[in-house]
Amino acid sequence: MRECASTMLNARELATFRKQLLAWFRQFQRDLPWRRSKDPYRIWLSEIMLQQTRVVAAIPYYERFLQRFPDVHTLAAAPQEEVLRLWSGLGYYSRARNLQNAAQLIVAKHGGKFPTRLDDALAMPGIGNYTAAAILSIAFGEKHAVLDGNVARVLARLGAIHGDIREPQRWQQLQKTADRLLEPKSPGDWNKAVMELGATLCTTKSPQCLLCPVAQFCEGRKLGIAESLPEQRKKRATVEVTLAAAVLVDGKGQTLLLPPPKNTIEKAAADHVPTLVSKMWHFPTLSVTGEPAGKLSAFLRKLMLGVPSCKWQLTPVGKVRHAVTYRAITLLPFLIDVEKLPRVPGARQVPLGDISSLPVSNLTRKVARAALAAAASIPARH
């Protein structure tokens, strides 16, 4: 495999490369709340939140989460439902579950202090090579180079690396390149600088090479191929899924949510409802093909044995689109006006206008919004 050209820099070139990138970062870095602290808990929280989430979207969640859980002890001791409620809307909820599990492990095994040894950090739920390197370098000044999507893109362009950069052997080579480039005197700032370069200038589309502080070292730029690197991976084929959801509403505007599903299989089918609702509180929902109202009625009769649901009128409230990884989901919410909400074991009654009092997924939020809009346009029925 071709070695990244950036690793072939001589000592003087490498010193210049490091100096120029760090100087640029220290002058132009974004003012982000987690950069104002060396607290490993805050840095760890930010790194977990920024997985699969844009910075702008993560900031308000980060600030609210810290207000409620200011340290690892409060997070470890909190009810999981409250942790998930504050995470609700960020998606990828296993991150929040792993975060709390790791916090409990840190309190139990490490006296409430984030471990400084790489092996101990990697033993934590939800912490892989990148996250461990980021926390240990930024919080403790440990000499570990990060490699995430932004950094890999920068390195692929610097070295004009072709092929799928996520291919295991190529990814290992990129990690070795990142290790060689690391500034040992300032590993935290160095890692943040390379990530910042990828996030702000060396972006996926239209890289701003004229503003790049290390453009002189970039083989991709010299060859005129920077914009086409790294080469795109083949995406998994999109799977279409249709879900029907029942939104029961009484005269007080209360609705019914079912509890988080338990004991769900890990490798689920594309239309596996517990996976699609992120194993959180949700409306009665099922995957459907063909005529949805009749299937939803049958599902409700089975769910609510003894309740005379045959008299219920299911009012369709349009279609809602949603996406979960490779799935393109069409949601079909049905509004059901009831005199009194039925009693379902484990279910809870909450205001339709405030379902976020429980931890719910974005899919469930979209169903609620569609039902609320429809309910507002229907004359008062009680």
ZAMARGU-4260 file (C-alpha; in steps of 0.2 Angstrom, whole numbers, plus 5000, padded with zeros to 4 digits):
<rodrens>
0) 5000/5000/5000 | 5006/5017/4996 | 5012/5027/5011 | 5004/5044/5014 | 5016/5057/5007
5) 5014/5067/5023 | 5023/5054/5033 | 5038/5057/5021 | 5041/5075/5027 | 5059/5078/5033
10) 5062/5084/5051 | 5062/5103/5046 | 5046/5101/5035 | 5037/5091/5049 | 5041/5105/5061
15) 5035/5118/5049 | 5019/5108/5046 | 5015/5107/5064 | 5019/5125/5068 | 5008/5132/5054
20) 4993/5121/5058 | 4994/5125/5077 | 4996/5143/5074 | 4981/5143/5062 | 4970/5133/5075
25) 4975/5145/5089 | 4970/5160/5079 | 4954/5154/5071 | 4947/5140/5081 | 4928/5140/5085
30) 4923/5145/5102 | 4914/5129/5108 | 4908/5127/5126 | 4918/5110/5129 | 4934/5119/5123
35) 4933/5130/5138 | 4937/5116/5150 | 4950/5102/5153 | 4937/5092/5163 | 4938/5075/5156
40) 4919/5072/5160 | 4914/5087/5149 | 4926/5083/5135 | 4920/5065/5136 | 4902/5071/5135
45) 4905/5082/5120 | 4914/5068/5111 | 4899/5056/5113 | 4886/5069/5108 | 4896/5074/5093
50) 4896/5056/5086 | 4883/5057/5072 | 4878/5074/5077 | 4882/5091/5070 | 4891/5104/5082
55) 4876/5116/5081 | 4863/5103/5085 | 4874/5096/5100 | 4877/5113/5109 | 4860/5115/5117
60) 4859/5097/5122 | 4876/5098/5130 | 4872/5113/5140 | 4855/5106/5146 | 4863/5089/5150
65) 4877/5097/5161 | 4865/5108/5170 | 4856/5092/5176 | 4871/5081/5177 | 4886/5092/5181
70) 4898/5078/5185 | 4900/5059/5183 | 4893/5055/5200 | 4876/5064/5196 | 4875/5055/5180
75) 4879/5038/5187 | 4866/5040/5201 | 4852/5046/5189 | 4837/5036/5183 | 4840/5030/5166
80) 4823/5037/5160 | 4829/5054/5165 | 4845/5053/5155 | 4836/5047/5140 | 4823/5061/5142
85) 4837/5074/5141 | 4845/5065/5126 | 4828/5064/5117 | 4830/5071/5100 | 4848/5068/5098
90) 4846/5051/5091 | 4857/5036/5093 | 4851/5033/5110 | 4863/5019/5114 | 4876/5033/5116
95) 4866/5039/5131 | 4864/5022/5139 | 4883/5018/5136 | 4887/5035/5143 | 4878/5031/5160
100) 4884/5013/5161 | 4902/5020/5159 | 4899/5033/5172 | 4893/5020/5184 | 4909/5010/5180
105) 4920/5025/5183 | 4912/5028/5200 | 4913/5010/5205 | 4930/5005/5199 | 4940/5022/5197
110) 4934/5032/5212 | 4924/5044/5200 | 4939/5049/5190 | 4940/5046/5172 | 4955/5033/5169
115) 4971/5040/5162 | 4977/5023/5155 | 4972/5019/5137 | 4967/5001/5141 | 4956/5007/5155
120) 4947/5020/5144 | 4944/5007/5130 | 4936/4996/5143 | 4922/5008/5145 | 4905/5006/5136
125) 4904/5017/5121 | 4922/5022/5120 | 4932/5016/5106 | 4950/5021/5099 | 4945/5038/5093
130) 4935/5044/5108 | 4948/5037/5120 | 4962/5046/5111 | 4952/5062/5111 | 4948/5062/5129
135) 4966/5057/5135 | 4975/5069/5124 | 4964/5084/5127 | 4960/5082/5146 | 4977/5074/5151
140) 4990/5079/5138 | 4993/5060/5134 | 5001/5057/5117 | 4987/5048/5107 | 4983/5054/5089
145) 4964/5054/5085 | 4957/5047/5069 | 4939/5050/5064 | 4931/5055/5048 | 4937/5073/5048
150) 4955/5068/5051 | 4955/5053/5039 | 4948/5065/5025 | 4963/5077/5029 | 4976/5063/5028
155) 4969/5056/5013 | 4970/5072/5004 | 4987/5076/5011 | 4994/5059/5005 | 4983/5058/4989
160) 4976/5041/4996 | 4965/5032/4984 | 4952/5018/4988 | 4940/5016/5003 | 4948/5024/5018
165) 4937/5013/5029 | 4945/4997/5023 | 4953/4990/5039 | 4971/4989/5032 | 4970/5007/5025
170) 4962/5014/5041 | 4977/5006/5051 | 4989/5015/5039 | 4980/5031/5041 | 4981/5029/5060
175) 5000/5026/5059 | 5001/5043/5049 | 4991/5052/5062 | 5003/5045/5075 | 5018/5051/5066
180) 5011/5069/5063 | 5006/5071/5081 | 5014/5086/5090 | 5020/5077/5106 | 5022/5094/5115
185) 5004/5099/5113 | 4994/5083/5108 | 4977/5090/5114 | 4978/5106/5104 | 4986/5096/5089
190) 4971/5084/5088 | 4959/5098/5089 | 4968/5107/5076 | 4967/5092/5063 | 4949/5089/5067
195) 4945/5108/5065 | 4954/5108/5049 | 4943/5094/5042 | 4927/5102/5050 | 4929/5120/5043
200) 4941/5120/5028 | 4945/5103/5022 | 4927/5099/5021 | 4919/5084/5011 | 4913/5096/4997
205) 4922/5111/4990 | 4938/5111/5001 | 4944/5129/5004 | 4962/5125/4999 | 4967/5143/4997
210) 4964/5146/5016 | 4972/5130/5021 | 4987/5133/5033 | 4996/5117/5026 | 4991/5117/5008
215) 5009/5117/5003 | 5011/5099/5009 | 4995/5092/5001 | 4998/5080/4987 | 4980/5080/4983
220) 4980/5098/4980 | 4996/5097/4969 | 4988/5084/4958 | 4971/5093/4957 | 4961/5079/4965
225) 4958/5085/4983 | 4940/5087/4980 | 4937/5069/4974 | 4946/5062/4989 | 4943/5052/4999
230) 4933/5041/4987 | 4915/5038/4991 | 4910/5021/4999 | 4896/5011/4992 | 4880/5015/5002
235) 4869/5002/5008 | 4853/5001/4997 | 4838/5010/5005 | 4824/5000/5012 | 4807/5007/5012
240) 4797/5004/5028 | 4779/5009/5031 | 4773/5011/5049 | 4755/5014/5056 | 4753/5023/5073
245) 4738/5025/5084 | 4736/5041/5093 | 4722/5040/5106 | 4716/5056/5113 | 4704/5060/5126
250) 4694/5076/5129 | 4708/5083/5140 | 4721/5081/5127 | 4729/5066/5135 | 4737/5052/5125
255) 4743/5035/5128 | 4762/5030/5126 | 4768/5012/5127 | 4784/5008/5138 | 4801/5005/5130
260) 4801/4988/5122 | 4812/4975/5132 | 4823/4960/5127 | 4824/4966/5109 | 4835/4956/5097
265) 4851/4965/5092 | 4851/4961/5073 | 4833/4966/5069 | 4824/4966/5052 | 4823/4983/5043
270) 4805/4986/5050 | 4808/4980/5068 | 4797/4993/5077 | 4807/4992/5094 | 4823/4997/5084
275) 4814/5011/5075 | 4807/5019/5090 | 4825/5018/5098 | 4818/5006/5112 | 4809/5021/5120
280) 4792/5027/5124 | 4781/5026/5109 | 4763/5026/5102 | 4755/5009/5097 | 4764/5006/5081
285) 4766/4992/5069 | 4774/4989/5052 | 4761/4987/5038 | 4759/4983/5020 | 4743/4986/5011
290) 4728/4993/5020 | 4734/5001/5036 | 4718/5005/5046 | 4711/4988/5047 | 4728/4980/5052
295) 4731/4994/5065 | 4713/4991/5072 | 4717/4972/5074 | 4734/4976/5082 | 4725/4987/5095
300) 4712/4974/5099 | 4726/4962/5103 | 4735/4975/5113 | 4720/4980/5123 | 4711/4964/5126
305) 4694/4968/5134 | 4693/4985/5128 | 4678/4988/5115 | 4690/4996/5102 | 4678/4990/5088
310) 4669/5007/5090 | 4684/5018/5088 | 4685/5028/5072 | 4703/5029/5065 | 4706/5046/5057
315) 4721/5046/5045 | 4731/5062/5048 | 4742/5061/5032 | 4760/5055/5029 | 4776/5059/5038
320) 4793/5055/5032 | 4807/5049/5043 | 4824/5041/5041 | 4834/5029/5052 | 4851/5024/5044
325) 4847/5015/5028 | 4828/5015/5031 | 4816/5027/5022 | 4801/5027/5033 | 4783/5032/5029
330) 4773/5035/5045 | 4754/5034/5044 | 4747/5041/5060 | 4729/5038/5065 | 4720/5050/5077
335) 4707/5040/5088 | 4695/5051/5098 | 4690/5042/5114 | 4680/5046/5129 | 4692/5038/5141
340) 4710/5032/5138 | 4710/5013/5140 | 4721/5005/5154 | 4736/4996/5146 | 4749/4987/5157
345) 4764/4998/5158 | 4758/5012/5147 | 4757/5030/5153 | 4745/5044/5150 | 4753/5061/5145
350) 4748/5077/5136 | 4748/5075/5117 | 4756/5092/5117 | 4770/5087/5129 | 4775/5070/5126
355) 4793/5074/5129 | 4790/5073/5148 | 4795/5055/5144 | 4810/5049/5133 | 4804/5048/5116
360) 4813/5046/5099 | 4811/5059/5084 | 4800/5046/5075 | 4788/5047/5090 | 4789/5066/5090
365) 4784/5067/5072 | 4769/5056/5075 | 4764/5068/5089 | 4766/5084/5079 | 4755/5077/5064
370) 4742/5071/5076 | 4742/5088/5085 | 4740/5098/5069 | 4726/5087/5064 | 4717/5088/5081
375) 4718/5107/5081 | 4709/5107/5064 | 4695/5096/5071 | 4681/5105/5081 | 4680/5102/5099
380) 4672/5085/5102 | 4668/5085/5121
</rodrens>
